[in-house]
Amino acid sequence: MRNFRTLILLAALGTALAGCGARRELMPLKGHSLPPAPFGREDKPGPDVLLTPPVQAKPQRNIELRSRSEDREDDPFDLPPEE
């Protein structure tokens, strides 16, 4: 019974420690620098700008819900397998 309590206590402590991360501004490691500025750009973008994905990398979802079943149109590329 005591081992069970110890395991529960350790699991709770581990969960609590995993959830308390320090939030601070991102900086490069000592001895390292940010990548060079892109060609044609005078200023170097900061870490937050570099970590933000462009729209092409993460497009918005377009969800069109269907209210009823619809027949599919003929697909000219849906050919039977060749022998």
N, CA, C and O of each residue as an XYZ file, in Angstrom:
332
protein
N       0.822     -1.184      0.000
C       0.000      0.000      0.000
C       0.874      1.259      0.000
O       0.551      2.260     -0.640
N       1.977      1.180      0.728
C       2.867      2.346      0.797
C       3.533      2.604     -0.552
O       3.726      3.757     -0.938
N       3.883      1.545     -1.267
C       4.489      1.706     -2.591
C       3.516      2.357     -3.565
O       3.919      3.162     -4.405
N       2.249      2.013     -3.454
C       1.221      2.598     -4.328
C       1.114      4.102     -4.075
O       1.024      4.885     -5.020
N       1.122      4.503     -2.811
C       1.068      5.927     -2.472
C       2.292      6.660     -2.997
O       2.187      7.780     -3.497
N       3.439      6.032     -2.882
C       4.676      6.642     -3.375
C       4.613      6.833     -4.885
O       5.023      7.874     -5.398
N       4.106      5.843     -5.592
C       3.985      5.955     -7.041
C       3.019      7.068     -7.433
O       3.286      7.828     -8.364
N       1.903      7.163     -6.726
C       0.930      8.231     -7.006
C       1.557      9.590     -6.741
O       1.389     10.514     -7.537
N       2.276      9.726     -5.636
C       2.933     10.985     -5.294
C       3.982     11.358     -6.344
O       4.057     12.515     -6.758
N       4.783     10.395     -6.772
C       5.795     10.664     -7.792
C       5.160     11.039     -9.134
O       5.663     11.920     -9.831
N       4.067     10.378     -9.494
C       3.381     10.709    -10.744
C       2.810     12.124    -10.682
O       2.910     12.877    -11.651
N       2.215     12.486     -9.553
C       1.660     13.834     -9.407
C       2.765     14.880     -9.427
O       2.608     15.932    -10.046
N       3.878     14.606     -8.759
C       5.009     15.529     -8.741
C       5.604     15.686    -10.140
O       5.934     16.799    -10.551
N       5.742     14.598    -10.862
C       6.258     14.660    -12.228
C       5.357     15.449    -13.151
O       5.836     16.213    -13.989
N       4.039     15.266    -13.003
C       3.084     16.019    -13.815
C       3.154     17.498    -13.492
O       3.107     18.337    -14.393
N       3.265     17.824    -12.213
C       3.348     19.235    -11.812
C       4.633     19.876    -12.341
O       4.602     21.013    -12.813
N       5.741     19.177    -12.270
C       7.002     19.731    -12.766
C       7.012     19.867    -14.282
O       7.616     20.796    -14.818
N       6.358     18.960    -14.968
C       6.314     19.030    -16.428
C       5.491     20.214    -16.903
O       5.734     20.737    -17.991
N       4.530     20.642    -16.115
C       3.652     21.735    -16.519
C       4.176     23.111    -16.186
O       3.583     24.100    -16.618
N       5.258     23.224    -15.438
C       5.714     24.554    -15.033
C       6.959     24.949    -15.827
O       8.055     25.017    -15.270
N       6.798     25.202    -17.093
C       7.904     25.630    -17.933
C       8.079     27.139    -17.875
O       7.112     27.880    -17.701
N       9.312     27.585    -18.021
C       9.563     29.026    -18.013
C       9.262     29.590    -19.399
O       9.699     29.045    -20.412
N       8.509     30.691    -19.426
C       8.205     31.348    -20.696
C       9.013     32.626    -20.746
O       8.873     33.504    -19.895
N       9.851     32.714    -21.746
C      10.662     33.911    -21.917
C      10.936     34.103    -23.395
O      10.619     33.238    -24.211
N      11.515     35.219    -23.734
C      11.792     35.529    -25.132
C      12.847     34.566    -25.677
O      13.823     34.249    -24.997
N      12.642     34.114    -26.895
C      13.595     33.201    -27.515
C      14.860     33.948    -27.918
O      14.795     35.028    -28.506
N      15.985     33.376    -27.603
C      17.270     33.963    -27.960
C      18.155     32.836    -28.485
O      18.001     31.685    -28.074
N      19.089     33.162    -29.398
C      20.001     32.117    -29.860
C      20.953     31.703    -28.739
O      21.190     32.466    -27.802
N      21.494     30.496    -28.841
C      22.439     30.010    -27.848
C      23.697     30.859    -27.856
O      23.996     31.528    -28.844
N      24.437     30.830    -26.748
C      25.682     31.585    -26.682
C      26.653     31.025    -27.716
O      26.800     29.810    -27.852
N      27.306     31.916    -28.436
C      28.247     31.495    -29.475
C      27.590     31.277    -30.832
O      28.283     31.050    -31.823
N      26.270     31.341    -30.888
C      25.538     31.171    -32.145
C      24.818     32.481    -32.473
O      24.575     33.309    -31.596
N      24.488     32.646    -33.730
C      23.739     33.836    -34.133
C      22.536     33.408    -34.968
O      22.436     32.258    -35.397
N      21.639     34.341    -35.187
C      20.484     34.064    -36.030
C      20.938     33.889    -37.473
O      22.020     34.355    -37.828
N      20.150     33.236    -38.310
C      20.530     33.090    -39.713
C      20.632     34.462    -40.382
O      20.024     35.425    -39.915
N      21.391     34.551    -41.463
C      21.519     35.843    -42.143
C      20.176     36.306    -42.697
O      19.250     35.519    -42.892
N      20.105     37.610    -42.943
C      18.872     38.186    -43.489
C      18.613     37.612    -44.879
O      19.562     37.363    -45.622
N      17.352     37.396    -45.246
C      17.037     36.907    -46.583
C      17.524     37.884    -47.656
O      17.670     39.079    -47.402
N      17.767     37.367    -48.836
C      18.264     38.185    -49.938
C      17.280     39.308    -50.236
O      16.083     39.065    -50.394
N      17.781     40.527    -50.311
C      16.948     41.672    -50.621
C      16.301     42.304    -49.409
O      15.541     43.261    -49.548
N      16.580     41.799    -48.240
C      16.003     42.358    -47.019
C      17.129     42.951    -46.178
O      18.170     42.322    -45.991
N      16.917     44.146    -45.682
C      17.983     44.822    -44.955
C      18.059     44.410    -43.487
O      19.153     44.313    -42.931
N      16.917     44.167    -42.856
C      16.941     43.833    -41.434
C      16.852     42.324    -41.240
O      16.318     41.607    -42.086
N      17.381     41.853    -40.117
C      17.282     40.436    -39.779
C      15.959     40.194    -39.069
O      15.644     40.902    -38.112
N      15.175     39.215    -39.509
C      13.942     38.911    -38.782
C      14.268     38.262    -37.440
O      15.251     37.531    -37.322
N      13.449     38.526    -36.438
C      13.654     37.971    -35.098
C      13.181     36.533    -35.012
O      12.599     36.008    -35.961
N      13.430     35.891    -33.870
C      13.035     34.482    -33.710
C      11.529     34.264    -33.846
O      11.100     33.253    -34.404
N      10.720     35.203    -33.343
C       9.268     35.024    -33.438
C       8.802     35.039    -34.889
O       7.911     34.278    -35.265
N       9.396     35.895    -35.695
C       9.035     35.969    -37.117
C       9.489     34.701    -37.832
O       8.772     34.173    -38.683
N      10.678     34.213    -37.488
C      11.189     33.004    -38.141
C      10.392     31.758    -37.759
O      10.310     30.813    -38.544
N       9.805     31.746    -36.560
C       9.049     30.574    -36.118
C       7.590     30.602    -36.544
O       6.892     29.602    -36.375
N       7.108     31.703    -37.086
C       5.728     31.795    -37.554
C       5.648     31.211    -38.969
O       6.293     31.731    -39.879
N       4.866     30.136    -39.173
C       4.804     29.539    -40.509
C       4.057     30.440    -41.487
O       3.096     31.105    -41.101
N       4.484     30.470    -42.746
C       3.762     31.273    -43.735
C       2.399     30.640    -44.037
O       2.143     29.489    -43.685
N       1.544     31.404    -44.685
C       0.192     30.934    -44.985
C       0.233     29.695    -45.877
O      -0.592     28.794    -45.726
N       1.190     29.647    -46.807
C       1.269     28.491    -47.711
C       1.615     27.210    -46.944
O       1.210     26.122    -47.353
N       2.354     27.325    -45.848
C       2.735     26.147    -45.082
C       1.604     25.670    -44.183
O       1.536     24.488    -43.845
N       0.722     26.573    -43.796
C      -0.372     26.217    -42.905
C      -1.642     26.909    -43.380
O      -2.063     27.901    -42.784
N      -2.261     26.396    -44.452
C      -3.453     27.064    -44.985
C      -4.643     26.912    -44.048
O      -4.700     26.000    -43.223
N      -5.579     27.821    -44.197
C      -6.798     27.734    -43.403
C      -7.669     26.612    -43.948
O      -7.653     26.328    -45.146
N      -8.413     25.989    -43.078
C      -9.289     24.896    -43.494
C     -10.566     25.452    -44.092
O     -11.128     26.434    -43.605
N     -11.007     24.812    -45.144
C     -12.268     25.182    -45.773
C     -13.171     23.952    -45.676
O     -13.045     23.008    -46.456
N     -14.060     23.982    -44.730
C     -14.920     22.830    -44.494
C     -16.294     23.119    -45.072
O     -16.994     24.028    -44.626
N     -16.670     22.330    -46.071
C     -17.997     22.454    -46.649
C     -18.797     21.223    -46.222
O     -18.537     20.113    -46.686
N     -19.750     21.425    -45.351
C     -20.554     20.310    -44.886
C     -21.620     19.975    -45.918
O     -22.253     20.861    -46.493
N     -21.802     18.712    -46.135
C     -22.827     18.260    -47.070
C     -24.094     17.957    -46.273
O     -24.046     17.272    -45.251
N     -25.204     18.463    -46.741
C     -26.462     18.231    -46.036
C     -27.151     16.962    -46.513
O     -28.003     16.418    -45.811
N     -26.785     16.477    -47.717
C     -27.380     15.241    -48.214
C     -26.380     14.574    -49.164
O     -25.414     15.196    -49.604
N     -26.627     13.320    -49.466
C     -25.746     12.585    -50.366
C     -25.866     13.110    -51.787
O     -26.939     13.527    -52.221
N     -24.761     13.085    -52.497
C     -24.760     13.501    -53.900
C     -24.018     12.456    -54.717
O     -23.037     11.873    -54.256
N     -24.500     12.223    -55.943
C     -23.817     11.296    -56.832
C     -22.518     11.926    -57.319
O     -22.441     13.130    -57.566
N     -21.512     11.087    -57.449
C     -20.236     11.578    -57.958
C     -20.297     11.728    -59.466
O     -20.983     10.971    -60.153
N     -19.578     12.705    -59.965
C     -19.480     12.875    -61.413
C     -18.516     11.828    -61.964
O     -17.699     11.272    -61.230
N     -18.622     11.567    -63.260
C     -17.697     10.635    -63.897
C     -16.281     11.167    -63.822
O     -16.039     12.352    -64.052
N     -15.347     10.285    -63.497
C     -13.940     10.656    -63.432
C     -13.251     10.065    -64.655
O     -13.165      8.843    -64.766
N     -12.751     10.899    -65.587
C     -12.133     10.356    -66.788
C     -10.831      9.618    -66.507
O     -10.358      8.852    -67.348
N     -10.250      9.842    -65.333
C      -8.971      9.178    -65.013
C      -9.167      7.898    -64.205
O      -8.185      7.240    -63.861
N     -10.399      7.530    -63.896
C     -10.674      6.306    -63.162
C     -10.789      5.169    -64.174
O     -11.887      4.783    -64.576
N      -9.649      4.651    -64.572
C      -9.592      3.610    -65.604
C      -9.427      2.250    -64.970
O      -8.840      2.140    -63.893
N      -9.940      1.190    -65.623
C      -9.733     -0.146    -65.094
C      -8.262     -0.547    -65.244
O      -7.562     -0.031    -66.115
N      -7.797     -1.464    -64.395
C      -6.388     -1.883    -64.480
C      -6.111     -2.591    -65.797
O      -6.962     -3.299    -66.337
N      -4.889     -2.380    -66.306
C      -4.485     -3.044    -67.555
C      -3.973     -4.443    -67.241
O      -3.397     -4.680    -66.179
N      -4.187     -5.356    -68.162
C      -3.749     -6.739    -67.947
C      -2.386     -6.964    -68.503
O      -1.857     -8.072    -68.412
